[in-house]
Amino acid sequence: MVAIPQKVLDLIADPASVKAFTTVSADGQPHSIVAGTIIAPAPDMMAIGKVLMKTSEQNIAANNKGAFLITKGMESYEVVVTFKASVDSGELFDAMNKNLEAIHLHASAVFLFDVVAVRDESAGPTAGTVIA
């Protein structure tokens, strides 16, 4: 596992950033979604609330790898992950659902991922550079 750099953590926490999650099916078909429940509860961990995620959940079961893309303006980072666990109780789960109440949604679980690598995907000469 690696730690997400602070500048990337700050972008993940920024409500104005766009956050996407990509998984791959057993037969190699990529699937990407935009999700407002994407968070980094620790520098070496990413999480996403399980809300309307049928295809993503199937892909995680078939291939425990994924990637989060966090973008705002010209700044963009890819966080490569492996599936760690699914939790349906506890402090993180409760906090996720408290935030979702405002938009009348509910997560049935929170998927947790270990961070494997972080890449700078910003529009510029550093694009593709591994930063963690």
N, CA, C and O atoms as CSV, one atom per row, in Angstrom:
chain,resi,resn,atom,element,x,y,z
A,1,MET,N,N,0.837,-1.181,0.000
A,1,MET,CA,C,0.000,0.000,0.000
A,1,MET,C,C,0.880,1.241,0.000
A,1,MET,O,O,2.008,1.231,0.491
A,2,VAL,N,N,0.329,2.304,-0.565
A,2,VAL,CA,C,1.015,3.588,-0.572
A,2,VAL,C,C,0.092,4.656,-0.008
A,2,VAL,O,O,-1.125,4.480,0.041
A,3,ALA,N,N,0.685,5.765,0.417
A,3,ALA,CA,C,-0.087,6.878,0.961
A,3,ALA,C,C,-0.393,7.885,-0.145
A,3,ALA,O,O,0.467,8.213,-0.962
A,4,ILE,N,N,-1.611,8.358,-0.153
A,4,ILE,CA,C,-2.025,9.391,-1.099
A,4,ILE,C,C,-1.394,10.715,-0.659
A,4,ILE,O,O,-1.523,11.090,0.507
A,5,PRO,N,N,-0.717,11.430,-1.563
A,5,PRO,CA,C,-0.134,12.734,-1.203
A,5,PRO,C,C,-1.207,13.732,-0.743
A,5,PRO,O,O,-2.361,13.651,-1.164
A,6,GLN,N,N,-0.817,14.659,0.114
A,6,GLN,CA,C,-1.765,15.612,0.691
A,6,GLN,C,C,-2.514,16.414,-0.369
A,6,GLN,O,O,-3.715,16.644,-0.222
A,7,LYS,N,N,-1.836,16.846,-1.433
A,7,LYS,CA,C,-2.523,17.641,-2.462
A,7,LYS,C,C,-3.639,16.836,-3.135
A,7,LYS,O,O,-4.641,17.402,-3.570
A,8,VAL,N,N,-3.464,15.530,-3.217
A,8,VAL,CA,C,-4.501,14.676,-3.795
A,8,VAL,C,C,-5.632,14.481,-2.781
A,8,VAL,O,O,-6.806,14.515,-3.149
A,9,LEU,N,N,-5.287,14.280,-1.521
A,9,LEU,CA,C,-6.311,14.175,-0.471
A,9,LEU,C,C,-7.169,15.434,-0.428
A,9,LEU,O,O,-8.387,15.357,-0.267
A,10,ASP,N,N,-6.525,16.602,-0.572
A,10,ASP,CA,C,-7.262,17.866,-0.569
A,10,ASP,C,C,-8.237,17.934,-1.738
A,10,ASP,O,O,-9.356,18.423,-1.582
A,11,LEU,N,N,-7.825,17.451,-2.905
A,11,LEU,CA,C,-8.706,17.462,-4.070
A,11,LEU,C,C,-9.859,16.475,-3.890
A,11,LEU,O,O,-10.990,16.764,-4.281
A,12,ILE,N,N,-9.580,15.326,-3.306
A,12,ILE,CA,C,-10.643,14.350,-3.038
A,12,ILE,C,C,-11.691,14.961,-2.106
A,12,ILE,O,O,-12.888,14.749,-2.295
A,13,ALA,N,N,-11.249,15.711,-1.111
A,13,ALA,CA,C,-12.160,16.319,-0.140
A,13,ALA,C,C,-12.887,17.548,-0.676
A,13,ALA,O,O,-13.865,17.994,-0.075
A,14,ASP,N,N,-12.429,18.096,-1.786
A,14,ASP,CA,C,-13.030,19.301,-2.364
A,14,ASP,C,C,-14.386,18.960,-2.988
A,14,ASP,O,O,-14.443,18.169,-3.930
A,15,PRO,N,N,-15.480,19.543,-2.480
A,15,PRO,CA,C,-16.796,19.221,-3.031
A,15,PRO,C,C,-16.961,19.650,-4.494
A,15,PRO,O,O,-17.866,19.167,-5.174
A,16,ALA,N,N,-16.111,20.539,-4.982
A,16,ALA,CA,C,-16.211,20.990,-6.377
A,16,ALA,C,C,-15.472,20.068,-7.349
A,16,ALA,O,O,-15.583,20.240,-8.563
A,17,SER,N,N,-14.723,19.096,-6.833
A,17,SER,CA,C,-14.020,18.177,-7.735
A,17,SER,C,C,-14.989,17.136,-8.281
A,17,SER,O,O,-16.012,16.832,-7.666
A,18,VAL,N,N,-14.646,16.601,-9.443
A,18,VAL,CA,C,-15.424,15.522,-10.059
A,18,VAL,C,C,-14.696,14.224,-9.757
A,18,VAL,O,O,-13.484,14.119,-9.947
A,19,LYS,N,N,-15.450,13.234,-9.282
A,19,LYS,CA,C,-14.859,11.963,-8.870
A,19,LYS,C,C,-15.506,10.820,-9.648
A,19,LYS,O,O,-16.730,10.703,-9.699
A,20,ALA,N,N,-14.671,9.986,-10.248
A,20,ALA,CA,C,-15.163,8.836,-11.017
A,20,ALA,C,C,-14.475,7.571,-10.531
A,20,ALA,O,O,-13.373,7.613,-9.984
A,21,PHE,N,N,-15.148,6.444,-10.742
A,21,PHE,CA,C,-14.630,5.136,-10.346
A,21,PHE,C,C,-14.745,4.200,-11.534
A,21,PHE,O,O,-15.797,4.112,-12.168
A,22,THR,N,N,-13.653,3.498,-11.835
A,22,THR,CA,C,-13.625,2.566,-12.960
A,22,THR,C,C,-13.284,1.168,-12.478
A,22,THR,O,O,-12.363,0.972,-11.685
A,23,THR,N,N,-14.047,0.199,-12.975
A,23,THR,CA,C,-13.792,-1.218,-12.715
A,23,THR,C,C,-13.729,-1.932,-14.065
A,23,THR,O,O,-14.035,-1.351,-15.106
A,24,VAL,N,N,-13.329,-3.196,-14.026
A,24,VAL,CA,C,-13.238,-3.992,-15.250
A,24,VAL,C,C,-13.909,-5.335,-14.994
A,24,VAL,O,O,-13.685,-5.967,-13.962
A,25,SER,N,N,-14.734,-5.763,-15.943
A,25,SER,CA,C,-15.445,-7.035,-15.811
A,25,SER,C,C,-14.500,-8.208,-16.022
A,25,SER,O,O,-13.344,-8.035,-16.410
A,26,ALA,N,N,-15.008,-9.392,-15.762
A,26,ALA,CA,C,-14.216,-10.617,-15.942
A,26,ALA,C,C,-13.766,-10.789,-17.389
A,26,ALA,O,O,-12.715,-11.377,-17.644
A,27,ASP,N,N,-14.555,-10.280,-18.340
A,27,ASP,CA,C,-14.179,-10.404,-19.753
A,27,ASP,C,C,-13.471,-9.165,-20.296
A,27,ASP,O,O,-13.316,-9.013,-21.508
A,28,GLY,N,N,-13.043,-8.283,-19.397
A,28,GLY,CA,C,-12.216,-7.150,-19.800
A,28,GLY,C,C,-12.946,-5.888,-20.198
A,28,GLY,O,O,-12.322,-4.962,-20.717
A,29,GLN,N,N,-14.247,-5.817,-19.973
A,29,GLN,CA,C,-15.022,-4.626,-20.333
A,29,GLN,C,C,-14.917,-3.573,-19.232
A,29,GLN,O,O,-15.342,-3.828,-18.105
A,30,PRO,N,N,-14.359,-2.391,-19.530
A,30,PRO,CA,C,-14.286,-1.341,-18.509
A,30,PRO,C,C,-15.661,-0.728,-18.250
A,30,PRO,O,O,-16.520,-0.701,-19.131
A,31,HIS,N,N,-15.849,-0.241,-17.034
A,31,HIS,CA,C,-17.107,0.396,-16.631
A,31,HIS,C,C,-16.759,1.542,-15.688
A,31,HIS,O,O,-16.111,1.326,-14.664
A,32,SER,N,N,-17.184,2.758,-16.024
A,32,SER,CA,C,-16.883,3.934,-15.204
A,32,SER,C,C,-18.167,4.605,-14.754
A,32,SER,O,O,-19.159,4.652,-15.481
A,33,ILE,N,N,-18.122,5.130,-13.520
A,33,ILE,CA,C,-19.257,5.875,-12.975
A,33,ILE,C,C,-18.733,7.128,-12.288
A,33,ILE,O,O,-17.606,7.154,-11.791
A,34,VAL,N,N,-19.557,8.155,-12.266
A,34,VAL,CA,C,-19.293,9.334,-11.454
A,34,VAL,C,C,-20.039,9.097,-10.145
A,34,VAL,O,O,-21.195,8.675,-10.154
A,35,ALA,N,N,-19.375,9.369,-9.017
A,35,ALA,CA,C,-20.000,9.106,-7.721
A,35,ALA,C,C,-19.636,10.177,-6.704
A,35,ALA,O,O,-18.468,10.532,-6.549
A,36,GLY,N,N,-20.634,10.677,-6.026
A,36,GLY,CA,C,-20.411,11.688,-4.999
A,36,GLY,C,C,-20.011,11.106,-3.661
A,36,GLY,O,O,-19.695,11.857,-2.738
A,37,THR,N,N,-20.016,9.784,-3.528
A,37,THR,CA,C,-19.687,9.160,-2.245
A,37,THR,C,C,-18.223,8.767,-2.130
A,37,THR,O,O,-17.837,8.122,-1.155
A,38,ILE,N,N,-17.403,9.137,-3.099
A,38,ILE,CA,C,-15.988,8.765,-3.085
A,38,ILE,C,C,-15.246,9.599,-2.046
A,38,ILE,O,O,-15.297,10.829,-2.061
A,39,ILE,N,N,-14.551,8.900,-1.140
A,39,ILE,CA,C,-13.787,9.575,-0.077
A,39,ILE,C,C,-12.466,8.830,0.154
A,39,ILE,O,O,-12.268,7.706,-0.308
A,40,ALA,N,N,-11.588,9.492,0.877
A,40,ALA,CA,C,-10.342,8.863,1.335
A,40,ALA,C,C,-10.362,8.917,2.859
A,40,ALA,O,O,-9.925,9.911,3.440
A,41,PRO,N,N,-10.864,7.864,3.525
A,41,PRO,CA,C,-10.948,7.886,4.987
A,41,PRO,C,C,-9.590,7.814,5.683
A,41,PRO,O,O,-9.491,8.101,6.876
A,42,ALA,N,N,-8.546,7.434,4.949
A,42,ALA,CA,C,-7.168,7.388,5.460
A,42,ALA,C,C,-6.246,7.599,4.263
A,42,ALA,O,O,-6.660,7.361,3.128
A,43,PRO,N,N,-5.013,8.038,4.481
A,43,PRO,CA,C,-4.118,8.290,3.350
A,43,PRO,C,C,-3.807,7.070,2.482
A,43,PRO,O,O,-3.397,7.222,1.331
A,44,ASP,N,N,-3.996,5.873,3.015
A,44,ASP,CA,C,-3.721,4.665,2.230
A,44,ASP,C,C,-4.991,3.901,1.862
A,44,ASP,O,O,-4.935,2.719,1.525
A,45,MET,N,N,-6.153,4.593,1.930
A,45,MET,CA,C,-7.429,3.921,1.704
A,45,MET,C,C,-8.397,4.826,0.945
A,45,MET,O,O,-8.463,6.030,1.190
A,46,MET,N,N,-9.146,4.226,0.022
A,46,MET,CA,C,-10.247,4.903,-0.657
A,46,MET,C,C,-11.524,4.149,-0.318
A,46,MET,O,O,-11.494,2.967,0.023
A,47,ALA,N,N,-12.656,4.862,-0.419
A,47,ALA,CA,C,-13.948,4.245,-0.137
A,47,ALA,C,C,-15.005,4.836,-1.054
A,47,ALA,O,O,-14.884,5.965,-1.530
A,48,ILE,N,N,-16.042,4.049,-1.288
A,48,ILE,CA,C,-17.182,4.504,-2.073
A,48,ILE,C,C,-18.435,3.851,-1.508
A,48,ILE,O,O,-18.429,2.669,-1.166
A,49,GLY,N,N,-19.513,4.631,-1.411
A,49,GLY,CA,C,-20.777,4.088,-0.935
A,49,GLY,C,C,-21.450,3.257,-2.004
A,49,GLY,O,O,-21.490,3.644,-3.172
A,50,LYS,N,N,-21.976,2.119,-1.606
A,50,LYS,CA,C,-22.689,1.236,-2.541
A,50,LYS,C,C,-24.113,1.763,-2.711
A,50,LYS,O,O,-25.021,1.439,-1.946
A,51,VAL,N,N,-24.266,2.589,-3.745
A,51,VAL,CA,C,-25.558,3.169,-4.099
A,51,VAL,C,C,-25.714,2.981,-5.601
A,51,VAL,O,O,-24.957,3.567,-6.375
A,52,LEU,N,N,-26.666,2.188,-6.018
A,52,LEU,CA,C,-26.921,1.972,-7.449
A,52,LEU,C,C,-25.661,1.523,-8.191
A,52,LEU,O,O,-25.353,2.055,-9.258
A,53,MET,N,N,-24.942,0.567,-7.646
A,53,MET,CA,C,-23.648,0.144,-8.197
A,53,MET,C,C,-23.658,-1.325,-8.620
A,53,MET,O,O,-22.725,-2.056,-8.290
A,54,LYS,N,N,-24.661,-1.767,-9.324
A,54,LYS,CA,C,-24.770,-3.182,-9.677
A,54,LYS,C,C,-23.611,-3.665,-10.541
A,54,LYS,O,O,-22.997,-4.685,-10.231
A,55,THR,N,N,-23.305,-2.952,-11.613
A,55,THR,CA,C,-22.227,-3.381,-12.503
A,55,THR,C,C,-20.876,-3.258,-11.814
A,55,THR,O,O,-20.044,-4.160,-11.915
A,56,SER,N,N,-20.651,-2.152,-11.115
A,56,SER,CA,C,-19.378,-1.983,-10.395
A,56,SER,C,C,-19.181,-3.090,-9.368
A,56,SER,O,O,-18.078,-3.619,-9.228
A,57,GLU,N,N,-20.245,-3.443,-8.649
A,57,GLU,CA,C,-20.151,-4.506,-7.649
A,57,GLU,C,C,-19.815,-5.849,-8.298
A,57,GLU,O,O,-18.994,-6.600,-7.772
A,58,GLN,N,N,-20.438,-6.154,-9.428
A,58,GLN,CA,C,-20.131,-7.400,-10.144
A,58,GLN,C,C,-18.668,-7.410,-10.594
A,58,GLN,O,O,-17.985,-8.428,-10.493
A,59,ASN,N,N,-18.204,-6.271,-11.087
A,59,ASN,CA,C,-16.819,-6.196,-11.553
A,59,ASN,C,C,-15.826,-6.344,-10.407
A,59,ASN,O,O,-14.790,-6.990,-10.564
A,60,ILE,N,N,-16.132,-5.756,-9.270
A,60,ILE,CA,C,-15.261,-5.886,-8.098
A,60,ILE,C,C,-15.177,-7.353,-7.668
A,60,ILE,O,O,-14.111,-7.837,-7.287
A,61,ALA,N,N,-16.302,-8.046,-7.734
A,61,ALA,CA,C,-16.310,-9.467,-7.367
A,61,ALA,C,C,-15.472,-10.296,-8.343
A,61,ALA,O,O,-14.824,-11.264,-7.946
A,62,ALA,N,N,-15.490,-9.911,-9.618
A,62,ALA,CA,C,-14.766,-10.667,-10.643
A,62,ALA,C,C,-13.295,-10.278,-10.724
A,62,ALA,O,O,-12.445,-11.101,-11.062
A,63,ASN,N,N,-13.002,-9.027,-10.414
A,63,ASN,CA,C,-11.649,-8.489,-10.567
A,63,ASN,C,C,-11.491,-7.419,-9.498
A,63,ASN,O,O,-12.064,-6.337,-9.628
A,64,ASN,N,N,-10.747,-7.685,-8.469
A,64,ASN,CA,C,-10.715,-6.809,-7.303
A,64,ASN,C,C,-9.945,-5.502,-7.514
A,64,ASN,O,O,-9.628,-4.811,-6.546
A,65,LYS,N,N,-9.647,-5.162,-8.753
A,65,LYS,CA,C,-8.895,-3.945,-9.035
A,65,LYS,C,C,-9.816,-2.850,-9.547
A,65,LYS,O,O,-10.873,-3.120,-10.117
A,66,GLY,N,N,-9.392,-1.603,-9.331
A,66,GLY,CA,C,-10.158,-0.464,-9.816
A,66,GLY,C,C,-9.297,0.781,-9.805
A,66,GLY,O,O,-8.125,0.751,-9.429
A,67,ALA,N,N,-9.905,1.873,-10.226
A,67,ALA,CA,C,-9.201,3.158,-10.220
A,67,ALA,C,C,-10.203,4.275,-10.006
A,67,ALA,O,O,-11.306,4.263,-10.551
A,68,PHE,N,N,-9.793,5.242,-9.198
A,68,PHE,CA,C,-10.564,6.450,-8.990
A,68,PHE,C,C,-9.878,7.568,-9.749
A,68,PHE,O,O,-8.651,7.662,-9.737
A,69,LEU,N,N,-10.656,8.423,-10.412
A,69,LEU,CA,C,-10.126,9.599,-11.067
A,69,LEU,C,C,-10.750,10.811,-10.398
A,69,LEU,O,O,-11.972,10.934,-10.315
A,70,ILE,N,N,-9.890,11.708,-9.920
A,70,ILE,CA,C,-10.327,12.909,-9.224
A,70,ILE,C,C,-9.856,14.102,-10.042
A,70,ILE,O,O,-8.665,14.216,-10.332
A,71,THR,N,N,-10.774,14.996,-10.424
A,71,THR,CA,C,-10.445,16.079,-11.342
A,71,THR,C,C,-11.109,17.384,-10.922
A,71,THR,O,O,-12.244,17.401,-10.446
A,72,LYS,N,N,-10.375,18.472,-11.109
A,72,LYS,CA,C,-10.936,19.816,-10.966
A,72,LYS,C,C,-10.112,20.729,-11.855
A,72,LYS,O,O,-8.915,20.914,-11.636
A,73,GLY,N,N,-10.758,21.292,-12.849
A,73,GLY,CA,C,-10.033,22.144,-13.788
A,73,GLY,C,C,-8.971,21.342,-14.519
A,73,GLY,O,O,-9.255,20.277,-15.069
A,74,MET,N,N,-7.745,21.856,-14.525
A,74,MET,CA,C,-6.633,21.194,-15.216
A,74,MET,C,C,-5.942,20.156,-14.332
A,74,MET,O,O,-5.081,19.416,-14.806
A,75,GLU,N,N,-6.313,20.096,-13.047
A,75,GLU,CA,C,-5.676,19.182,-12.094
A,75,GLU,C,C,-6.439,17.861,-12.051
A,75,GLU,O,O,-7.665,17.852,-11.934
A,76,SER,N,N,-5.716,16.745,-12.145
A,76,SER,CA,C,-6.353,15.437,-12.176
A,76,SER,C,C,-5.395,14.372,-11.663
A,76,SER,O,O,-4.201,14.406,-11.958
A,77,TYR,N,N,-5.927,13.425,-10.891
A,77,TYR,CA,C,-5.128,12.333,-10.337
A,77,TYR,C,C,-5.887,11.026,-10.449
A,77,TYR,O,O,-7.106,10.985,-10.285
A,78,GLU,N,N,-5.155,9.956,-10.730
A,78,GLU,CA,C,-5.705,8.615,-10.734
A,78,GLU,C,C,-5.184,7.889,-9.494
A,78,GLU,O,O,-3.982,7.880,-9.229
A,79,VAL,N,N,-6.093,7.286,-8.745
A,79,VAL,CA,C,-5.729,6.496,-7.573
A,79,VAL,C,C,-6.072,5.045,-7.892
A,79,VAL,O,O,-7.246,4.683,-7.982
A,80,VAL,N,N,-5.050,4.220,-8.062
A,80,VAL,CA,C,-5.221,2.813,-8.406
A,80,VAL,C,C,-5.397,2.025,-7.102
A,80,VAL,O,O,-4.656,2.233,-6.141
A,81,VAL,N,N,-6.379,1.122,-7.078
A,81,VAL,CA,C,-6.745,0.446,-5.832
A,81,VAL,C,C,-7.003,-1.044,-6.033
A,81,VAL,O,O,-7.208,-1.519,-7.150
A,82,THR,N,N,-6.985,-1.767,-4.909
A,82,THR,CA,C,-7.476,-3.139,-4.850
A,82,THR,C,C,-8.531,-3.221,-3.755
A,82,THR,O,O,-8.424,-2.573,-2.714
A,83,PHE,N,N,-9.539,-4.024,-4.012
A,83,PHE,CA,C,-10.646,-4.168,-3.063
A,83,PHE,C,C,-10.149,-4.784,-1.764
A,83,PHE,O,O,-9.377,-5.743,-1.764
A,84,LYS,N,N,-10.613,-4.209,-0.649
A,84,LYS,CA,C,-10.219,-4.689,0.674
A,84,LYS,C,C,-11.400,-5.333,1.403
A,84,LYS,O,O,-11.300,-6.466,1.875
A,85,ALA,N,N,-12.522,-4.606,1.494
A,85,ALA,CA,C,-13.657,-5.102,2.275
A,85,ALA,C,C,-14.906,-4.307,1.957
A,85,ALA,O,O,-14.850,-3.210,1.402
A,86,SER,N,N,-16.029,-4.889,2.323
A,86,SER,CA,C,-17.321,-4.213,2.262
A,86,SER,C,C,-17.854,-4.157,3.684
A,86,SER,O,O,-17.923,-5.179,4.367
A,87,VAL,N,N,-18.233,-2.964,4.131
A,87,VAL,CA,C,-18.764,-2.827,5.490
A,87,VAL,C,C,-20.196,-2.299,5.426
A,87,VAL,O,O,-20.513,-1.429,4.615
A,88,ASP,N,N,-21.051,-2.834,6.289
A,88,ASP,CA,C,-22.435,-2.378,6.324
A,88,ASP,C,C,-22.872,-1.955,7.719
A,88,ASP,O,O,-24.055,-1.979,8.059
A,89,SER,N,N,-21.878,-1.567,8.519
A,89,SER,CA,C,-22.154,-1.009,9.841
A,89,SER,C,C,-20.903,-0.270,10.304
A,89,SER,O,O,-19.832,-0.397,9.711
A,90,GLY,N,N,-21.060,0.491,11.361
A,90,GLY,CA,C,-19.919,1.192,11.918
A,90,GLY,C,C,-19.924,2.687,11.609
A,90,GLY,O,O,-20.817,3.204,10.939
A,91,GLU,N,N,-18.908,3.353,12.115
A,91,GLU,CA,C,-18.820,4.811,12.045
A,91,GLU,C,C,-18.772,5.333,10.607
A,91,GLU,O,O,-19.489,6.275,10.268
A,92,LEU,N,N,-17.944,4.738,9.771
A,92,LEU,CA,C,-17.822,5.183,8.378
A,92,LEU,C,C,-19.135,4.978,7.624
A,92,LEU,O,O,-19.579,5.865,6.894
A,93,PHE,N,N,-19.743,3.828,7.797
A,93,PHE,CA,C,-21.025,3.523,7.157
A,93,PHE,C,C,-22.101,4.512,7.596
A,93,PHE,O,O,-22.849,5.033,6.769
A,94,ASP,N,N,-22.174,4.767,8.905
A,94,ASP,CA,C,-23.173,5.706,9.429
A,94,ASP,C,C,-22.945,7.119,8.906
A,94,ASP,O,O,-23.903,7.804,8.546
A,95,ALA,N,N,-21.694,7.565,8.859
A,95,ALA,CA,C,-21.370,8.907,8.357
A,95,ALA,C,C,-21.737,9.023,6.879
A,95,ALA,O,O,-22.270,10.048,6.454
A,96,MET,N,N,-21.459,7.990,6.099
A,96,MET,CA,C,-21.793,7.991,4.674
A,96,MET,C,C,-23.298,8.187,4.495
A,96,MET,O,O,-23.729,9.006,3.684
A,97,ASN,N,N,-24.090,7.434,5.251
A,97,ASN,CA,C,-25.535,7.528,5.101
A,97,ASN,C,C,-26.111,8.823,5.653
A,97,ASN,O,O,-27.130,9.302,5.155
A,98,LYS,N,N,-25.491,9.388,6.652
A,98,LYS,CA,C,-25.932,10.698,7.148
A,98,LYS,C,C,-25.778,11.741,6.049
A,98,LYS,O,O,-26.662,12.576,5.860
A,99,ASN,N,N,-24.658,11.700,5.319
A,99,ASN,CA,C,-24.447,12.636,4.218
A,99,ASN,C,C,-25.421,12.386,3.064
A,99,ASN,O,O,-25.851,13.330,2.401
A,100,LEU,N,N,-25.763,11.139,2.827
A,100,LEU,CA,C,-26.669,10.800,1.723
A,100,LEU,C,C,-28.127,11.152,2.020
A,100,LEU,O,O,-28.929,11.288,1.096
A,101,GLU,N,N,-28.478,11.302,3.305
A,101,GLU,CA,C,-29.858,11.649,3.666
A,101,GLU,C,C,-30.328,12.914,2.967
A,101,GLU,O,O,-31.494,13.018,2.586
A,102,ALA,N,N,-29.432,13.874,2.796
A,102,ALA,CA,C,-29.789,15.167,2.198
A,102,ALA,C,C,-30.314,15.022,0.774
A,102,ALA,O,O,-31.090,15.856,0.308
A,103,ILE,N,N,-29.892,13.961,0.079
A,103,ILE,CA,C,-30.359,13.754,-1.298
A,103,ILE,C,C,-31.246,12.506,-1.403
A,103,ILE,O,O,-31.465,11.971,-2.490
A,104,HIS,N,N,-31.745,12.062,-0.256
A,104,HIS,CA,C,-32.704,10.959,-0.177
A,104,HIS,C,C,-32.174,9.657,-0.776
A,104,HIS,O,O,-32.905,8.921,-1.439
A,105,LEU,N,N,-30.881,9.384,-0.529
A,105,LEU,CA,C,-30.282,8.126,-0.942
A,105,LEU,C,C,-29.747,7.400,0.278
A,105,LEU,O,O,-29.602,7.986,1.351
A,106,HIS,N,N,-29.453,6.110,0.103
A,106,HIS,CA,C,-28.930,5.288,1.189
A,106,HIS,C,C,-27.930,4.289,0.612
A,106,HIS,O,O,-28.209,3.621,-0.384
A,107,ALA,N,N,-26.781,4.197,1.240
A,107,ALA,CA,C,-25.788,3.197,0.845
A,107,ALA,C,C,-26.069,1.915,1.612
A,107,ALA,O,O,-26.250,1.943,2.830
A,108,SER,N,N,-26.107,0.801,0.911
A,108,SER,CA,C,-26.312,-0.478,1.593
A,108,SER,C,C,-25.003,-1.023,2.152
A,108,SER,O,O,-24.998,-1.944,2.970
A,109,ALA,N,N,-23.881,-0.437,1.695
A,109,ALA,CA,C,-22.561,-0.813,2.189
A,109,ALA,C,C,-21.565,0.266,1.774
A,109,ALA,O,O,-21.876,1.150,0.976
A,110,VAL,N,N,-20.380,0.174,2.326
A,110,VAL,CA,C,-19.265,1.018,1.892
A,110,VAL,C,C,-18.159,0.067,1.463
A,110,VAL,O,O,-17.733,-0.795,2.231
A,111,PHE,N,N,-17.699,0.234,0.231
A,111,PHE,CA,C,-16.585,-0.565,-0.278
A,111,PHE,C,C,-15.283,0.135,0.072
A,111,PHE,O,O,-15.125,1.328,-0.188
A,112,LEU,N,N,-14.346,-0.609,0.664
A,112,LEU,CA,C,-13.043,-0.081,1.050
A,112,LEU,C,C,-11.972,-0.659,0.135
A,112,LEU,O,O,-12.025,-1.826,-0.253
A,113,PHE,N,N,-10.995,0.186,-0.201
A,113,PHE,CA,C,-9.924,-0.206,-1.114
A,113,PHE,C,C,-8.568,0.216,-0.569
A,113,PHE,O,O,-8.433,1.296,0.007
A,114,ASP,N,N,-7.569,-0.634,-0.750
A,114,ASP,CA,C,-6.186,-0.282,-0.466
A,114,ASP,C,C,-5.624,0.472,-1.672
A,114,ASP,O,O,-5.902,0.115,-2.816
A,115,VAL,N,N,-4.841,1.508,-1.413
A,115,VAL,CA,C,-4.230,2.285,-2.489
A,115,VAL,C,C,-2.945,1.593,-2.940
A,115,VAL,O,O,-2.081,1.273,-2.124
A,116,VAL,N,N,-2.833,1.370,-4.239
A,116,VAL,CA,C,-1.682,0.697,-4.827
A,116,VAL,C,C,-0.721,1.707,-5.459
A,116,VAL,O,O,0.497,1.554,-5.377
A,117,ALA,N,N,-1.287,2.740,-6.091
A,117,ALA,CA,C,-0.465,3.756,-6.756
A,117,ALA,C,C,-1.299,5.013,-6.963
A,117,ALA,O,O,-2.528,4.960,-6.995
A,118,VAL,N,N,-0.616,6.138,-7.104
A,118,VAL,CA,C,-1.265,7.407,-7.433
A,118,VAL,C,C,-0.493,8.010,-8.597
A,118,VAL,O,O,0.734,8.106,-8.561
A,119,ARG,N,N,-1.233,8.420,-9.641
A,119,ARG,CA,C,-0.608,9.028,-10.818
A,119,ARG,C,C,-1.146,10.438,-11.023
A,119,ARG,O,O,-2.333,10.697,-10.822
A,120,ASP,N,N,-0.276,11.333,-11.417
A,120,ASP,CA,C,-0.680,12.674,-11.831
A,120,ASP,C,C,-1.222,12.545,-13.244
A,120,ASP,O,O,-0.492,12.134,-14.146
A,121,GLU,N,N,-2.464,12.880,-13.452
A,121,GLU,CA,C,-3.074,12.829,-14.783
A,121,GLU,C,C,-3.506,14.218,-15.233
A,121,GLU,O,O,-4.374,14.361,-16.095
A,122,SER,N,N,-2.887,15.250,-14.636
A,122,SER,CA,C,-3.203,16.624,-14.993
A,122,SER,C,C,-2.807,16.914,-16.432
A,122,SER,O,O,-1.930,16.261,-16.996
A,123,ALA,N,N,-3.472,17.908,-17.015
A,123,ALA,CA,C,-3.151,18.304,-18.387
A,123,ALA,C,C,-1.837,19.076,-18.374
A,123,ALA,O,O,-1.810,20.264,-18.051
A,124,GLY,N,N,-0.756,18.401,-18.722
A,124,GLY,CA,C,0.551,19.031,-18.720
A,124,GLY,C,C,1.649,18.009,-18.840
A,124,GLY,O,O,1.384,16.825,-19.047
A,125,PRO,N,N,2.888,18.460,-18.711
A,125,PRO,CA,C,4.025,17.571,-18.917
A,125,PRO,C,C,4.180,16.479,-17.868
A,125,PRO,O,O,4.932,15.530,-18.094
A,126,THR,N,N,3.494,16.575,-16.721
A,126,THR,CA,C,3.614,15.546,-15.692
A,126,THR,C,C,2.575,14.432,-15.839
A,126,THR,O,O,2.546,13.503,-15.032
A,127,ALA,N,N,1.736,14.519,-16.852
A,127,ALA,CA,C,0.679,13.521,-17.047
A,127,ALA,C,C,1.258,12.119,-17.124
A,127,ALA,O,O,2.199,11.859,-17.874
A,128,GLY,N,N,0.679,11.213,-16.331
A,128,GLY,CA,C,1.122,9.828,-16.300
A,128,GLY,C,C,2.217,9.524,-15.294
A,128,GLY,O,O,2.602,8.367,-15.120
A,129,THR,N,N,2.716,10.547,-14.637
A,129,THR,CA,C,3.786,10.366,-13.667
A,129,THR,C,C,3.259,9.714,-12.385
A,129,THR,O,O,2.259,10.163,-11.825
A,130,VAL,N,N,3.927,8.661,-11.924
A,130,VAL,CA,C,3.576,8.045,-10.649
A,130,VAL,C,C,4.093,8.946,-9.531
A,130,VAL,O,O,5.288,9.234,-9.465
A,131,ILE,N,N,3.183,9.397,-8.644
A,131,ILE,CA,C,3.595,10.280,-7.541
A,131,ILE,C,C,3.517,9.589,-6.187
A,131,ILE,O,O,3.941,10.158,-5.182
A,132,ALA,N,N,2.990,8.386,-6.144
A,132,ALA,CA,C,2.984,7.588,-4.908
A,132,ALA,C,C,2.712,6.141,-5.263
A,132,ALA,O,O,2.661,5.287,-4.378
